[in-house]
Amino acid sequence: MRLDKFLKVSRLIKRRTLAKEVSDQGRITINGQVAKASSVVKVGDELAIRFGQKRVTVKVERLQETTRKEEAANMYTVIREDRIDSTEDNISSK
């Protein structure tokens, strides 16, 4: 399944167009590799998503073409949520 579609269906990101933008900005990694919106997501993959000052790491548990709101969280398991220090971004961009 494409990364942008997984993010939308799992409701990690509400809209597919937004998921595509975030992916293409290099703010998502799959198993440590920077991912594009068209990257393929498989069960067992680890996704790290940067939302502003927060980084969320999840493990893909299942893939579904569609899901109900109540069941969307079953598609992944949150491994950790980290707060990103703004100096970390400054150091990495130099």
N, C-alpha and C positions, 0 to 999 in steps of 0.2 A: 504494500500500500504506500502511496506517496506520503511524504512527511506532512505537507500542508493539509491533506485530507485527514490524516490521523489526528492532527492537532485539533481540527474542527470537530470531527466526530466524537472524539474523547472529551471535548469541551475544555481542553487546556487553554485554547485560544478560541474566542467566540466565532470569528468569521474567517473563512478560508483565505480571503484576500489579505487580511491582516497577518495570518499565519505565513503566507507567501512573502510578504514584506519583511517580517521578522527573520525568516529563514535566509532570505537573500541579503540581509544586512550582516550575516555571519554571527548571529546571536544564539544559534542553536548548534549543538554538536550531537552526533550519534556515535557512541562508543569512542569518544575523544576526538573524532574527526569533524571538522566544520562541515555542516550539511546545507544543501540547497533545498528549496521547496520540492524539487522533483526527486530527491533522494528516497530510496526505498527503505521502509521501516519493517522490521521483522520482529516476531515474538522473541523476547529475551534481550532486545537492544536496550541500551541505556541512553536516555536523552537528557541533555542539560540545556535548560532554557533560561536566558537572561531577561528578566522583566525589570527594567529600571535598576534599582538598587538591590535586587534580589535574584538569586540563582536557584532554580528548582531542578532537582535531578530526579527523574522517574524511570522505572523499568517497565517496558511494554509487556503486558500480560496476555493480551488477546487483540485480534484485529477483527473489526466488524464494519461492514459497509454503512450501516445505520444503527443507531441506538437511541433508546429513550433517555431522557435527562437523568432519571434516577439510576440508570445502569451505566452511564458514561464513565464514572469513576472506577468501575470494575475493569476497564481496559488498561489501567496502569496502576503501579504502586509507587508512592512517593518514597524515595530513598532518603533524600535530605533536602532541606531548604537552608540556604546560606545567605546572609546579608553581605553584599559586596561593598567594601570600603571604597570610597571615591578615589583614594590614592592608588588603589590597585589598578584602576583603569588608566590613570595617568602614567604609571610605571610601564604598563604593557604597551602603551601607545608610543613610547619613546624609542 
